[in-house]
């Protein structure tokens, strides 16, 4: 992962979360991982800690998927 990050135009904060699991963004990355794997207890715990409305997360997830797909042409 670290080798891949060297060539991507991402901020240090994003790279830190992805490579080292450090910084505030690591919580959001973990939230996404829990959502994608159906770890609803983890979703509830992390969303609560971040002050996020859990009911809005599926919509945000779909928006992110649509955005990512638009970048790749899918």
C-alpha positions as CSV (number, residue, x, y, z in Angstrom):
1,X,0.0,0.0,0.0
2,X,2.8,2.4,0.9
3,X,4.4,1.9,-2.6
4,X,1.1,2.6,-4.3
5,X,0.6,5.8,-2.3
6,X,3.9,7.2,-3.4
7,X,2.5,7.8,-6.9
8,X,-1.0,8.9,-6.1
9,X,-1.9,12.6,-5.8
10,X,-3.5,12.2,-2.3
11,X,-3.0,14.4,0.7
12,X,-0.8,13.3,3.5
13,X,-3.8,12.9,5.8
14,X,-5.4,10.4,3.4
15,X,-2.2,8.5,2.8
16,X,-1.7,8.3,6.6
17,X,-5.1,6.8,7.1
18,X,-4.7,4.3,4.3
19,X,-1.1,3.3,5.0
20,X,-0.6,3.7,8.7
21,X,-4.1,3.8,10.1
22,X,-3.3,7.2,11.6
23,X,-5.1,10.5,12.0
24,X,-8.7,11.4,12.2
25,X,-9.5,10.0,8.8
26,X,-8.8,6.5,10.0
27,X,-12.1,6.6,11.8
28,X,-14.0,7.3,8.5
29,X,-12.0,4.6,6.7
30,X,-13.0,2.1,9.4
31,X,-16.6,3.3,9.2
32,X,-16.7,2.5,5.5
33,X,-15.1,-0.9,6.1
34,X,-17.7,-1.7,8.7
35,X,-20.5,-0.6,6.4
36,X,-19.2,-2.6,3.5
37,X,-18.9,-5.8,5.6
38,X,-22.2,-5.4,7.4
39,X,-20.6,-4.8,10.8
40,X,-23.6,-2.8,12.0
41,X,-22.4,-2.7,15.6
42,X,-19.1,-1.2,14.4
43,X,-21.1,1.3,12.2
44,X,-23.2,2.4,15.2
45,X,-20.2,2.8,17.4
46,X,-18.0,4.8,15.0
47,X,-20.9,6.9,13.7
48,X,-21.8,7.8,17.3
49,X,-18.2,8.7,18.1
50,X,-18.0,10.9,15.1
51,X,-21.4,12.5,15.7
52,X,-22.8,11.2,12.4
53,X,-26.5,10.4,11.8
54,X,-26.4,6.7,11.1
55,X,-29.6,6.8,9.1
56,X,-27.9,9.0,6.5
57,X,-24.9,6.7,5.9
58,X,-26.4,4.5,3.2
59,X,-27.2,7.5,1.1
60,X,-23.7,8.9,1.5
61,X,-22.3,5.6,0.7
62,X,-24.3,5.4,-2.5
63,X,-23.2,9.0,-3.5
64,X,-19.6,8.0,-3.0
65,X,-20.0,4.9,-5.1
66,X,-21.7,6.9,-7.9
67,X,-18.8,9.4,-7.7
68,X,-16.1,6.7,-7.8
69,X,-17.8,5.0,-10.7
70,X,-18.0,8.3,-12.6
71,X,-14.2,8.5,-12.4
72,X,-13.6,5.1,-13.8
73,X,-16.4,5.2,-16.5
74,X,-18.5,2.5,-15.0
